[in-house]
Amino acid sequence: MSNVPALHAVPDGIVNLADHELHARQRLDDNAWAYFSGGAADEHSLAANRLAWDALALWPRVLRPLAGGHTRVRLLGQELACPLLVAPMALQRMAHADGELATTYAAAALGSGMVLSTQASLPLETVARAAQSTPGRGPLWFQLYLQHDRGFTRHLLDRAEAAGYEALVLTVDAPTSGVRDRERRANFRLPAGISAVNLRGLEPPAAMQLAPGQSALFDGLLQQAPTWEDIAWLQQQTRLPIVLKGVLHPADAIQAAQLGVAGLIVSNHGGRTLDTAPATAIALGHVSRALRAAGLDLPLLADGGIRRGTDVLKAIALGATAVLVGRPVLWGLANAGAAGVAHVLRLLRDELEIAMALTGCATLDQATPALLDPGQA
């Protein structure tokens, strides 16, 4: 595979992210579609992510000065042209041969952030070089799952630091996989030639002898599950700022802030782990209010169900600094490679600017809770 993404045209008739999804369904086989699009169990949380954003009304203000407005924000000391980052998503070469390379070039070209998954299908060094070769790029972060082998985890950290990643995103909401019915119905399997290449060399955990009546999950796999103590361990292993991904409960947000993490990503894992967990939009409001009440100032990001520029503006009004975009990036990737990803991100940015103008927000710091509830003005 070339290190330069192939050039494709975005198919005619695609004017929003829903169109990208419809077209992508025709391009992806049942195996890839089940993996990328499915949620946990009955997919209530997957659906709730969208419904919660839609349920929030925007209360526009009129006749406000808008000239010179912009979408710029600061996040972990870096200025972004727009508050958009690509969420960490595994095995992107199942959507397009260029995989994470195409996604990275597109995100960098649009000034959006890129969060690379531990389970990427391309080496983390290849992705970093692609991002760093593009002027005006956004943040480059590495998403981490703590591995049962702490030595291997340190090896991953060393690679990420050496490659130039600027923050670690530690996913904390998946000590085990969710109940993935769609994947089981599709008999999901990795296609030939595609794997989580950055995990090569990781030996599986030693088999445990379980006594009669013991649980393979609680007495086996979860013996290695991360705890709050591992956050302190990780902070000692790296010089990079650490952002926790998958926080929903306000009490967890407060505990994380007190431990000195650099930020939180409010997320229910795209509805892929615990079904009936609250929607991101609902949890974001609770977390933001709890941190303010505790006098804690911590950057928040929102991940889950973002499909319109109005969703981005609502997330900012709820207390987020930026949002992560997941599945729509994969649909754009499947439809047209790097050009498709760039189209998805550009659509969101254009829609955000329009939403800002129509609500009287020249800059994103004007998107306060009063935008969603006039009683908070």
N, C-alpha and C positions, 0 to 999 in steps of 0.2 A: 504494500500500500504506500502511495506517495505521501510525503509530508505536506503537500499542498492540496487542499480540498478540491474535489471536482466541482465544476460550475454547472448549476442547473437553474432552470427557470421555475419560479413559483407557478403552479398551475393556474390557468384562468379561472375566475369566479371565486377565488378565495379573498374575502374582504374582512374576515374576523377570525378569532381563534376557534370558534365553533366550526367554521368552514374547514380550517386546517384539520380538525379532528375527523370530520366526515371523510375528507380525502385520504387521510392517513389510514383509516380503517380499510380502504381498498388496496393499500400498498403493503400492509403488514399481514403476515400469515397468522393463523389462529394462535400459534404458539407464542409469538412475540406480542400479539394483541392482548392475550390473557395476562402475560407478565406485566406489561406496561400499564394497561388500563384498569386492571382489576383492583378491588379492595378486599378487606377482610370480611369473612362471614357473609352476612346479608347486605353489606355495603351501606349501612345506615350512615356511618361517619363520612364515607366517601360522598354520598349525596348531600349530607348536611353541610359540608364545606361550601358548596355552591349556594344552597338555600339561605345560609346565614348571611352571606354578602348581599344577596338579592333582597333580603328582608330589611336591610338598613336603608333608610331614606336620606338623601342629601337635601339639606335646607339651604338653597342658594341665597346669597346676598347680591344685590344689584348696584349698579352705578359706582362700583369701586374702581380705583385706578389700577390698570393691568399692564400698562406699557412697561417694558423691561423685565417682565416676569421670567421665571426660569424654573427648572425642575431639579436644580442642584441640591445635594445634601452632603453632609460630612459623616463618615462612618469609620470608626477606629482610626481617626487621624487622617483619613484620605477623602478627597472630594470626589463624588460621583456625579456624572452628568445627569443621571436619572436614578431614582431609588429602586433599581431592578438588579437582581442577581439570579443567575441560573442555579437552581437547586441541585444538590448532589443526586445523581441518578445512575444506577449501575448499568453496565453492559450495553452502552449506546450503539455499539456496532451491530446489534440486532435490529436497530432502526435504519441504519445507513452504513455503508462500508467505511465511510470516513469517521464515524462515531464521534468520540469526544473531541477529536481534532477539529472537525467542522464546527461543533458547538462552541469551542473555545475561540476560534477565529471570528465567528459571528459575534459572540458576546464582546470580545475585545474591540472589534470594529465599531460597535454601537456604544462603547464606553460602559457596558454593563459588567457586573461582577461575575466571576466564574467560581463555583464550588465543585471541585472534583471529588467523585465518590471513591472511597477505598476500593470498591468493586468495579472500578472503571475497566474497560476492555482495551485500554492503551496505557503504556507506561506513564507514570506521573511526570517523569522528566520530559517526555515528548510534548505533553500538554503544556507544561510550564514554558518551554521554549516557544511554543506557538503564541501563547499569551504575551510573553515578554517582547516578542518581535513586532508588536502592534502598538504604535504610538497612541496615547489617549485611552488606553485600556482601563478597565475598572479593577477592583480588587481580585486577587487570585488566592483562594483559600483551599485547604485540603480537608475533606471530611474523613473522620476517623472512627472506626469501630475498635474499641479496645479488644485485643486478641487474647486468647487464653495463654499464649506464650508472650510474656512481657518483654523478653529479649527481642522477639520479632517485632513487637510494637515499637520498641526503641529504634530498631532498624528502619521501620517506616518513617518515624519522626526524623531521623537523620537524613533520610532521602528527601523528605519534604522540605526540610530546612535548607539543605544544599541546593535544591532545585529552585529555591526562591519563593516558595509559598509564604504568604504574609499573615496567615492565621490558621488555626486549627478549629474545625467544627466537629465537636464530639457528639455523636448521636447517642442519646441516653434513654430512648423510649422503646428499644427493641432488644431486651434481654433474650427474647425468643421471637421467632417469626409468628405473624398472625395466622389465623385460619384462612388460607387462600383457596377458596372453593373454585374460583375460575381457573386457577393454575392446575388444580387437581383434575378438573374436568377435561382440560386440554392436554393432560399428561405432560406438563411442561418439562422441557429438556433444553440444555444449552446446545445451540447449533455447533457443528464442527468448526473448529478454528476460532471460537469465541470463548473467552474465559476471563476471570478476574485476575489479570496478569500481575497486578501488584502484590498479590497474595501468594505468588509462586514461592515455594520453599517453606511455606508454613505447614508444619506437621500437624495432623489431626490430634485432638486431645487423646490421651491414653484412655483406653476402654476401662470403665469402672465396673467392678463386680457388685451388682445390686443384690441385697438380701430380699427374700420373699416379702412382698408387700411394699417395697420401696418404689418411688416414682422415678422413671427415667428422666423426667424433666427436673423436678425439685432436688432429687438426690444425685442427679447426674449432671446434665448440662448447666443448670443454674448454680452449681458449686463455683463456677468461674464467672458468674455475672458481676459486672462492675457495681460498686457502691460509692457513696460519697467520699469514702477514704481514697478511692482511686483518683478523684479529682485532684486532691493534694499531691498524690504520687505523680500525676501527669504534669502538674505545674512545676514539679522539680526536674522533669525530664526535658523540658523544652523552653526556649526563649520566646516562642511565639505566643501571641494572645490566644486565649481559649474561649470559644463560643459554644454554649450548650444548645443542642438542637433536640426538640421534642418535649419541651416543658409546657405543661398545660395548667397545672395547679398553682395558685398563687403562693402557697406555702413553700413549694419547691423553688419558685422564682426568688423568694426572699432568701432562702437558704443558699442558693447559688450566688446571689449578689453578695452575701456576707462572706463567701469564700473567695471573693475577688475575681470571679470570671469576667471576661471582657464584654460579654453580651449574651443574649438569649434569643433563640429562635422558637417562637410559639408555633407549635406544629403538632398535628396528630398523625404524622407520617403519611400524609396523603390518604388517610383512611385505610392503611394497609396493615396495621398492627391490631389495635384494640377496637373492635366494632362497638358502636354506641358511645365512644369517647366524644366529648364536645367538639363542635366545629371550631376551627381556628379563630374565626371572627368573634365568637362568643368568649373563648378563653382569653384572647388578646385583651379585651376590655377589662376582664377580671384581673389579669396579671398587671396591666398598666396601673390600674387604680390601687392595687395592693402595694406596689413598689412606691408609688407616690405617697401613700399613707404612711409607709414605713420610713420615708425620707431617703429612699435609695434611688440613685440616678444610674440607670443601666440601659445601654442601647437595646432596643427590642426589634426583632424582625419577625415578619409573619410569613408563614408557608402553608399553603393549602387552599385550593379552589380559586386562585386568582385567574380570571378570564377576561376582565375588562379594565380599562383605565380607571373607571369609577371604583372598582374594587381596590385598586392601589391607593386612591385618594381616601377611601374609607379606612383603610388600614393605617394610613398616616394620622387620620383624625382620631383613631382609637389609641394612638400612642406609639406606633411603629416608626422607625427611622427609614426602613426599606422593606421590600418584600422579595421573596424567592418565587421563581416561576418554574414549575415542574413539567407536568405532562405536556402542556402546549409546546414546549421546546422540542420534545420528542416528536410531536406531530409535524412540526415544521421541518425537523431533521429528516423524517421519513419522506416528506413530500418533495423536498428540494435541497437537502444537504445544508451546507452553510448558509446559502441564500434563504432557505426556509426558516432557519433559526433567526436570522437577522430580520426577516419579515415579521415574525412573531413579536420580537422585542420592539421593533419599530412601531408596529400597530399599538402595542401597549403604551409606548411613550407618547405617540400622537394622541391617543384617547385620553391619557392622563392630562396632557396640556389642555385639551378641549374641556375636560371636566373641571379643571382648575379655573379656566376662564369663565365658565358658565356658573360657577359657584362663588366667584369673586375672590379667588385666591391667586394672587400674583406669584407667591412663593409658598413652599410647602409648610413653612412655619406658621402660616395663616390657617392651615387645616387643623383646627382645634376640635375638641369634643363638641363645641357648639355647632359644628357643621352637621352633626348627626342628631343633636338634641338642642333646640334653641333655648331651652330652659337653663343650659349651662353657659349661656353668653355672659 
